[in-house]
């Protein structure tokens, strides 16, 4: 791992994890998680294109995204009504304004729609934290830690019945993600491979990155395009190239009608995926 922003986020995440372990040991956390019912499973449309809709109060590149009347629970309801397969909730506090409490609130209000913890996770403990707060899935950044540690987090998620989105910033990392999923024999409905066109090492967006990989080369795992998608037309273009879905945050957070934008992206994506 290299790069200032991602490196700072990793160090901050390690500190948060260490502090959390002082409040609750991993054994106690695991014991609490084991007593929970199975999480809601992520479901995929037979039309071949899905949306993970994100709730994040702010971002380092765009500043504050949530207005004064921001209601996370109401927004989650709009996303679910639009047909989102899952809701992504930021829990990083310092740069994104998220929290585990926000995750728990959304998970409680989401009904059967699964919720994913999006953060800079570096420790299997944090996967257990996510499950305790209602998450059905976690985002794991491939370049955040070494492969052995990422696989340990992936294994913890699978043991908890959770899905994982393995996020990469380029073709080589996508291949590493696919290999990791294969090594742990992850079911195809429990692992998604994501390509973020915003490189979190530099915070720069390069939409051309989506055209430099072949979604069909994912070993049977679904491929998710992340960031930089702003309208239904762009969603349709990605669907036509073989992408299986989108993770959208900023565009939805800033939309006057998030439900309409999400539904429009899904409709156009599914139309373009039709043979």
KAUR-V912759 format. One record per pair of residues at least 4 apart in sequence whose C-alpha atoms are under 7 Angstrom apart, sorted by the first residue. I is the first residue (numbers start at 0). J is the second residue. D is the distance in whole Angstrom. If there is no record, write none. Layout:
# KAUR-V912759
i->(I,I)
j->(J,J)
d->(D,D)
This chain:
# KAUR-V912759
i->(0,0,0,1,2,2,2,3,3,4,4,4,4,5,5,5,6,7,8,8,9,9,9,9,10,11,12,12,12,12,13,13,14,15,16,16,17,18,19,20,20,23,23,24,25,25,26,27,28,28,29,29,30,31,32,32,32,37,38,38,38,39,39,39,39,40,40,41,41,41,42,43,43,44,44,46,47,47,47,48,48,48,48,48,48,49,49,49,49,49,49,50,50,50,50,50,50,51,51,51,51,51,51,51,51,52,52,52,52,52,52,52,52,53,53,53,53,53,54,54,54,54,55,55,55,55,55,56,56,56,56,56,56,57,57,57,57,57,57,58,58,58,58,59,59,60,64,64,65,65,70,71,71,72,72,72,73,74,75,75,75,76,76,77,77,77,78,78,78,78,79,79,81,81,81,82,84,85,85,85,86,86,86,87,87,87,87,88,88,88,88,89,89,89,89,89,89,90,90,90,90,90,90,90,91,91,91,91,91,92,92,92,97,98,99,99,100,101,102,102,102,103,103,103,104,105,106,106,106,113,114,114,114,115,115,115,115,116,116,116,116,116,117,117,118,120,120,121,121,122,123,123,123,123,124,125,126,126,126,126,126,127,128,129,129,130,130,135,135,136,136,136,137,137,137,138,138,138,138,139,139,139,139,140,140,140,141,141,141,141,141,141,144,144,145,146,147,148,149,150,150,151,152,153,153,154,155,156,156,156,156,157,157,161,162,162,163,163,163,164,164,164,164,165,165,165,165,166,166,166,166,167,167,167,167,167,168,168,168,168,168,169,169,170,170,171,172,173,174,175,176,176,177,177,177,178,179,180,180,181,185,185,186,187,187,190,191,191,191,191,192,192,192,192,193,193,193,193,194,194,194,195,195,195,196,196,196,196,196,196,196,196,197,197,197,197,197,198,198,198,204,206,207,214,214,214,215,217,221,222,222,222,223,223,223,223,223,224,224,224,224,225,225,225,226,226,228,228,228,229,229,230,230,231,231,231,231,232,233,234,234,234,234,235,235,235,235,236,237,237,238,238,238,238,238,239,239,247,248,249,250,251,251,252,256,257,258,259,260,261,262,263,264,265,266,267,268,269)
j->(142,143,144,6,6,200,201,7,200,8,199,200,201,9,199,200,10,11,12,119,13,119,121,143,14,15,16,119,120,121,17,121,18,19,20,125,21,22,23,24,25,27,28,28,29,124,30,31,32,127,33,127,34,35,127,130,131,160,135,160,161,111,112,113,135,113,135,84,85,113,84,49,84,48,49,269,243,269,272,238,243,244,265,268,269,83,84,243,244,245,265,83,84,244,245,246,265,83,84,85,86,87,245,246,247,78,83,85,86,87,246,247,248,86,87,88,247,248,87,88,89,248,88,89,95,97,248,63,64,65,95,96,97,62,63,64,65,95,96,62,63,94,95,94,95,202,252,253,69,252,74,75,105,76,105,108,77,78,79,105,109,80,109,81,257,258,82,83,258,261,83,112,258,261,262,262,112,112,113,114,113,114,115,114,115,116,117,102,115,116,117,95,97,98,116,117,118,97,98,99,102,116,117,118,95,96,97,98,118,96,97,98,101,102,103,132,104,105,106,116,132,107,132,133,108,109,114,133,134,135,134,135,136,134,135,136,137,129,134,136,137,138,137,138,138,125,139,143,144,152,127,151,152,155,128,129,130,137,152,155,156,131,132,133,134,134,135,161,162,161,162,163,162,163,164,163,164,165,166,163,164,165,166,165,166,167,149,165,166,167,172,176,148,149,149,150,151,152,153,154,179,155,156,157,163,158,159,160,161,162,163,161,162,189,189,190,189,190,191,190,191,192,193,176,191,192,193,192,193,194,195,172,173,193,194,195,172,194,195,196,198,173,194,174,212,175,176,177,178,179,180,192,181,217,218,182,183,184,185,185,189,190,190,219,220,220,220,221,222,223,220,221,222,223,222,223,224,225,223,224,225,224,225,226,204,205,206,208,209,225,226,227,202,203,204,205,226,202,203,204,227,227,211,222,241,242,241,222,243,242,243,244,242,243,244,245,246,242,244,245,246,245,246,247,246,247,233,234,247,233,250,234,264,235,263,264,267,236,237,238,264,267,268,239,267,268,271,240,241,242,242,243,268,271,272,271,272,251,252,253,254,257,260,257,260,261,262,263,264,265,266,267,268,269,270,271,272,273)
d->(6,6,7,6,6,5,7,6,6,6,7,5,7,6,6,5,6,6,6,6,6,6,7,7,6,6,6,6,7,7,6,7,6,6,6,7,7,7,6,5,7,6,6,6,6,6,6,6,6,7,6,7,7,7,7,7,6,6,5,7,7,6,7,5,6,6,7,6,7,6,6,7,7,6,6,6,6,7,7,7,5,5,7,6,6,7,6,6,4,7,7,5,6,5,5,6,7,6,6,5,5,6,6,5,7,6,6,7,5,6,6,5,6,6,4,6,6,5,6,5,6,6,6,5,6,7,7,6,5,5,6,5,7,5,4,5,7,5,6,5,6,6,5,6,7,7,6,6,6,7,6,6,7,6,6,6,6,6,6,7,7,6,7,6,7,5,7,6,6,7,5,7,5,6,5,7,7,6,5,6,6,5,6,6,5,6,6,6,6,5,6,7,5,7,6,5,6,4,4,5,7,7,6,6,6,6,5,6,5,5,5,6,7,7,6,7,6,6,6,7,6,6,5,6,6,6,6,5,7,5,5,5,6,5,6,4,5,6,6,6,5,6,6,5,7,6,6,7,6,7,7,6,5,6,6,6,6,7,7,7,6,6,6,7,5,5,7,5,6,5,4,5,7,5,6,6,5,6,7,7,6,5,6,6,5,6,7,6,6,6,7,7,6,6,6,6,6,6,6,6,6,6,6,6,7,6,6,6,5,7,7,5,7,7,4,6,6,5,6,6,5,6,6,6,6,5,6,6,5,6,7,5,5,6,5,6,7,6,5,7,6,6,7,6,6,6,6,6,6,6,6,7,6,7,7,6,6,6,5,6,6,7,7,7,5,7,6,5,6,7,7,6,5,6,6,5,6,7,6,5,6,6,4,6,5,5,6,6,7,6,6,7,6,5,4,6,6,5,6,7,7,6,7,6,6,6,7,7,6,6,5,7,6,6,5,5,7,7,6,5,6,6,5,6,7,6,6,7,7,7,5,6,7,6,6,4,6,6,6,6,6,7,5,6,5,4,6,6,7,6,5,7,5,6,6,5,5,7,6,6,6,5,7,7,6,6,6,6,6,6,6,6,6,6,6,6,6,7)
